[in-house]
Amino acid sequence: MSGKVEHSTANPAIAGSEMTPEKGRGIYGEITGKKYLFLILLTLAIILTSILDIMTGPASLTVGDVLRTIFTRSLSPQSMQTIVWTFRLPVALMALVVGAALGVAGAEMQTIIDNPLASPYTLGVSAAAGFGAALAIVLGVGVLPLGEMFLIPVNAFVFSFLCCMLLYFIARVKRASSETMVLAGIALLFMFNALLALLEYLSTADQVQAIVFWLFGSLAKADWFKVGVTGFVLLIILPFLAANAWGLTALRLGDDRAKSLGIDVERLRLKTLVMISVLTATAVCFVGTIGFIGLVAPHIARMMVGEDQRFFMPCSALGGALLLSAASVASKFISPGAIFPVGIATSLLGIPFFMWLIMTKRREYW
């Protein structure tokens, strides 16, 4: 009898704990609100690091100097206008657009290949760009008949794009698994590195120095034209990726389940790979090889907002922009008054996080 009483008194409690539509909407709204909060915090952090990036350099500026020169340019001294608008602002903005491009490219590459190690750097795309740039530096050979000013960036663009297409060809023809695609990317990485080493062996000392500096990755030669081109490509690609956000989210459930939801998996992979190829190629062709941004930023975004592409994609973009902006600031403190390659700074910042990721094996977000 007592058992029946306990059972009957327990029922209201159980019923009270059942999920209702109103409670479900409340929980969903709370989770979504936290994701929006993360995006806002990342945006504020980016604004702060960008201002700090403009402030630091051989001639130190205050926050007031930076804001006054940006928003009331005509009221600032000519020397201040030159420092901010000609030199530092393009570098700060280039760090943001390149970081965002690499962050998005890494995020979507990990999504379509379904591997946490996928990124433009680890799959040989950056190595291919380096080989194309070296080809222009050593032999003066361009894949397109363009002027000397565009020879190096166009070569880097074409070869990095070619590397991505080779990866897709392997996946399409051989029906390769994600692990095989990563191995194929590593093979391409070693192949382009070997070809690059051959060019360095055949080149003069000055040419080797130019190649090595390009491979280090640097924002020092950023100008408004390069910022405009990279930003334009980023703004063109992002809406196309956002339009496929639902399909890319479903792709993380596996090919079979995605197909059962009516998604053309092969077509989606091809479209996405082409778009991130253009994005990566445009980013690296102007600034050189910058590692770890495309690998680390998506993992940070995944821990913060999960796999929903509506939040994962912008969070990866903001995370990449923040990391490269912070690396740009760090590079100025490492070597005050001298040009320190930002690619080295990104590796120094990215390696500790990557090792932590390996050691903790946080499988719950992958």
VOGU-3710 file (C-alpha; in Angstrom, 3 decimals, decimal comma):
1> msgkvehsta> 0,000/0,000/0,000  2,787/2,303/0,925  4,394/1,579/-2,405  1,248/2,723/-4,182  1,130/5,886/-2,126  4,766/6,652/-2,864  4,121/6,003/-6,536  1,067/8,258/-6,613  2,817/11,063/-4,756  5,831/10,750/-7,038
11> npaiagsemt> 3,776/11,210/-10,196  3,170/14,963/-9,743  6,864/15,497/-9,205  7,693/13,546/-12,311  5,032/15,381/-14,275  6,380/18,679/-12,998  9,840/17,822/-14,303  8,611/16,905/-17,772  9,663/19,151/-20,594  6,944/21,493/-21,817
21> pekgrgiyge> 7,034/23,643/-24,966  7,277/26,786/-22,858  10,174/25,376/-20,830  11,887/24,176/-23,986  11,628/27,613/-25,560  13,006/29,166/-22,390  16,026/26,846/-22,325  16,646/27,398/-26,035  16,435/31,166/-25,573  18,911/31,003/-22,690
31> itgkkylfli> 21,407/28,943/-24,703  21,021/31,201/-27,742  21,462/34,286/-25,578  24,779/32,938/-24,277  25,958/32,365/-27,836  25,103/35,927/-28,812  26,929/37,116/-25,691  30,051/35,232/-26,761  29,913/36,899/-30,185  29,521/40,344/-28,606
41> lltlaiilts> 32,446/39,742/-26,239  34,644/38,603/-29,129  33,710/41,736/-31,085  34,611/43,979/-28,150  37,921/42,142/-27,700  38,678/42,644/-31,410  38,029/46,396/-31,124  40,401/46,617/-28,145  43,213/44,628/-29,788  42,834/46,619/-33,023
51> ildimtgpas> 43,200/49,917/-31,160  46,217/48,492/-29,315  47,655/47,332/-32,648  47,408/50,871/-34,043  48,859/52,359/-30,849  51,996/50,201/-30,749  55,037/50,741/-32,918  58,235/52,793/-33,100  56,186/55,940/-32,376  53,844/55,223/-29,470
61> ltvgdvlrti> 50,355/56,681/-29,669  47,656/57,107/-27,055  44,090/55,906/-27,357  42,999/59,505/-27,809  45,485/60,007/-30,642  44,191/56,923/-32,454  40,485/57,701/-32,072  40,916/61,373/-32,903  42,926/60,608/-36,055  40,452/57,976/-37,246
71> ftrslspqsm> 37,209/59,859/-36,601  38,381/63,473/-37,047  41,223/63,031/-39,488  41,381/66,609/-40,677  41,901/67,922/-37,126  44,990/65,765/-36,540  48,587/66,706/-37,430  49,813/65,510/-40,821  52,442/63,273/-39,227  49,758/61,561/-37,136
81> qtivwtfrlp> 47,570/61,058/-40,207  50,462/59,448/-42,065  51,303/57,074/-39,209  47,723/55,961/-38,632  46,151/55,989/-42,102  49,123/55,042/-44,256  50,948/52,518/-42,091  49,168/51,197/-39,018  45,462/51,145/-39,862  45,932/49,011/-43,016
91> valmalvvga> 48,048/46,548/-41,001  45,446/46,347/-38,226  42,591/45,828/-40,698  44,612/43,289/-42,702  45,102/41,275/-39,526  41,333/41,237/-39,005  40,285/40,257/-42,536  43,031/37,642/-42,991  42,383/36,183/-39,534  38,643/36,017/-40,218
101> algvagaemq> 39,226/34,415/-43,626  41,550/31,747/-42,210  39,211/31,119/-39,273  36,219/30,516/-41,552  38,275/28,449/-43,997  39,550/26,229/-41,207  36,090/25,830/-39,687  34,444/24,750/-42,924  37,370/22,556/-43,912  37,025/20,700/-40,615
111> tiidnplasp> 33,289/20,417/-41,244  33,375/18,978/-44,760  36,347/16,679/-44,076  35,067/15,756/-40,608  38,500/15,917/-39,028  39,659/18,204/-36,199  43,164/18,490/-37,672  42,018/19,908/-41,012  43,142/23,447/-41,792  44,709/25,332/-44,712
121> ytlgvsaaag> 48,098/24,939/-43,014  48,015/21,228/-42,152  46,562/20,160/-45,505  49,325/21,722/-47,575  47,449/24,737/-48,934  49,886/27,203/-47,395  52,858/25,145/-48,625  51,435/25,269/-52,144  51,113/29,037/-51,882  54,711/29,232/-50,703
131> fgaalaivlg> 55,907/27,235/-53,692  53,991/29,486/-56,076  55,481/32,581/-54,457  58,990/31,112/-54,574  58,544/30,276/-58,242  57,877/33,947/-58,917  60,758/35,136/-56,714  63,435/32,779/-58,069  62,494/32,276/-61,712  60,257/35,259/-62,311
141> vgvlplgemf> 57,718/32,808/-63,731  54,020/33,539/-63,397  51,091/31,304/-64,209  49,340/34,349/-65,655  50,839/37,146/-67,773  50,635/39,892/-65,156  52,926/42,661/-64,037  55,706/42,191/-61,503  53,611/43,720/-58,719  51,024/40,924/-58,936
151> lipvnafvfs> 53,385/38,085/-59,878  53,963/36,722/-56,367  50,385/37,016/-54,975  48,786/35,601/-58,135  51,195/32,643/-58,196  50,489/31,975/-54,513  46,747/32,198/-55,160  46,764/29,801/-58,116  48,907/27,124/-56,470  46,983/27,169/-53,180
161> flccmllyfi> 43,723/26,883/-55,125  45,223/24,018/-57,137  46,131/22,204/-53,912  42,535/22,390/-52,691  41,247/21,062/-56,004  43,694/18,142/-55,810  42,337/17,307/-52,363  38,800/17,304/-53,677  39,809/15,206/-56,712  41,259/12,550/-54,411
171> arvkrasset> 38,105/12,524/-52,319  35,800/12,430/-55,330  37,565/9,787/-57,408  38,697/7,452/-54,636  35,698/7,984/-52,352  38,279/8,689/-49,670  37,536/8,842/-45,966  38,361/11,919/-43,922  41,506/10,218/-42,611  42,669/9,523/-46,165
181> mvlagiallf> 42,065/13,146/-47,138  44,200/14,317/-44,225  46,962/11,918/-45,283  46,640/13,174/-48,857  46,941/16,737/-47,574  50,089/15,818/-45,650  51,498/14,200/-48,793  50,830/17,407/-50,746  52,418/19,373/-47,903  55,658/17,384/-48,203
191> mfnallalle> 55,587/17,509/-51,993  55,315/21,293/-52,145  57,886/21,666/-49,362  60,290/19,471/-51,357  59,735/21,560/-54,498  60,229/24,689/-52,415  63,511/23,325/-51,027  64,659/22,630/-54,592  63,971/26,228/-55,599  65,825/27,506/-52,534
201> ylstadqvqa> 68,804/25,311/-53,443  68,896/26,800/-56,958  68,414/30,408/-55,851  70,825/33,126/-54,791  71,298/34,345/-51,225  69,050/37,357/-51,786  66,334/35,186/-53,305  66,506/32,732/-50,392  66,127/35,637/-47,975  63,060/36,889/-49,869
211> ivfwlfgsla> 61,508/33,402/-49,897  62,127/32,800/-46,201  60,672/36,174/-45,241  57,562/35,493/-47,326  57,158/32,055/-45,745  57,366/33,526/-42,247  54,187/35,486/-42,921  54,069/39,231/-42,446  51,519/42,020/-42,340  54,156/44,703/-42,843
221> kadwfkvgvt> 53,412/45,225/-46,537  49,678/45,609/-46,045  48,076/48,493/-47,882  44,552/49,640/-48,655  44,423/47,754/-51,951  45,278/44,419/-50,317  42,871/45,064/-47,445  40,140/45,917/-49,956  40,670/42,795/-52,080  40,790/40,416/-49,104
231> gfvlliilpf> 37,834/42,086/-47,406  35,815/42,044/-50,623  36,404/38,305/-51,147  35,492/37,635/-47,503  32,243/39,611/-47,807  31,362/37,775/-51,034  32,081/34,266/-49,702  30,451/34,553/-46,269  26,851/34,971/-47,531  27,231/31,893/-49,761
241> laanawglta> 28,489/29,840/-46,818  25,766/31,257/-44,564  23,130/30,214/-47,107  24,302/26,613/-46,635  24,503/26,844/-42,844  21,752/24,286/-42,241  23,288/21,772/-44,664  26,760/22,188/-43,172  25,368/21,672/-39,677  23,583/18,522/-40,817
251> lrlgddraks> 26,805/17,301/-42,440  28,298/16,877/-38,965  25,693/14,166/-38,337  27,311/12,000/-41,019  26,803/11,594/-44,747  23,995/9,055/-44,474  21,874/11,123/-42,106  22,555/14,284/-44,094  21,404/12,543/-47,289  18,282/11,309/-45,517
261> lgidverlrl> 17,475/14,974/-44,806  17,567/15,721/-48,515  21,055/17,236/-48,716  23,215/16,665/-51,791  26,363/15,915/-49,811  28,791/15,720/-52,743  27,588/18,986/-54,255  27,676/20,737/-50,886  31,253/19,568/-50,292  32,362/20,732/-53,726
271> ktlvmisvlt> 30,721/24,162/-53,374  32,141/24,649/-49,891  35,639/23,509/-50,834  35,708/25,862/-53,819  34,614/28,794/-51,649  37,102/28,130/-48,853  39,812/27,573/-51,474  39,235/31,070/-52,839  39,101/32,436/-49,294  42,349/30,767/-48,222
281> atavcfvgti> 44,176/31,560/-51,433  43,255/35,237/-51,224  44,343/35,467/-47,586  47,736/33,798/-47,892  48,731/35,304/-51,247  49,153/38,770/-49,705  50,603/37,989/-46,273  52,406/34,685/-46,728  52,189/31,545/-44,630  50,374/32,070/-41,335
291> gfiglvaphi> 49,816/28,874/-39,391  47,502/27,759/-36,593  44,821/30,431/-37,108  42,693/28,130/-39,267  43,253/25,283/-36,830  42,862/26,951/-33,445  40,052/29,456/-34,113  37,428/26,793/-35,052  38,205/24,785/-31,921  37,742/27,851/-29,738
301> armmvgedqr> 34,473/28,632/-31,532  33,280/25,041/-31,134  33,867/25,145/-27,385  32,033/28,465/-27,093  28,967/28,031/-29,312  28,873/24,410/-30,522  28,353/23,095/-34,043  25,389/25,196/-35,161  26,783/26,955/-38,226  24,638/30,034/-37,591
311> ffmpcsalgg> 26,929/30,746/-34,632  29,942/28,543/-35,350  30,834/30,286/-38,609  30,791/33,904/-37,323  32,453/32,829/-34,088  35,285/31,184/-36,057  35,668/34,358/-38,120  35,778/36,561/-35,024  38,100/34,138/-33,236  40,521/34,092/-36,167
321> alllsaasva> 40,457/37,888/-36,408  41,126/38,215/-32,667  44,001/35,706/-32,710  45,801/37,342/-35,635  45,222/40,836/-34,242  46,643/39,720/-30,883  49,584/38,092/-32,687  50,225/41,346/-34,546  50,376/43,215/-31,240  52,586/40,522/-29,689
331> skfispgaif> 55,009/40,642/-32,627  55,606/44,355/-31,979  56,412/43,710/-28,311  58,719/40,796/-29,128  60,909/42,922/-31,377  60,252/46,643/-30,699  61,099/48,892/-33,613  61,746/46,003/-36,028  59,567/43,953/-38,378  58,885/40,652/-36,624
341> pvgiatsllg> 57,054/38,104/-38,832  53,545/37,619/-37,505  53,566/33,988/-38,671  56,099/33,198/-35,950  53,910/34,927/-33,366  50,826/32,913/-34,395  52,791/29,689/-34,014  54,056/30,730/-30,582  50,477/31,523/-29,534  48,920/28,496/-31,232
351> ipffmwlimt> 51,260/25,695/-30,213  50,424/25,806/-26,455  46,694/25,658/-27,213  47,193/22,850/-29,711  49,221/20,819/-27,202  46,543/21,414/-24,570  43,951/20,197/-27,048  45,902/16,984/-27,664  46,611/16,315/-23,988  43,077/16,891/-22,717
361> krreyw> 41,389/15,031/-25,605  38,177/16,984/-25,283  36,011/14,751/-27,430  32,741/16,183/-26,139  32,877/19,073/-28,590  34,040/17,024/-31,559
//
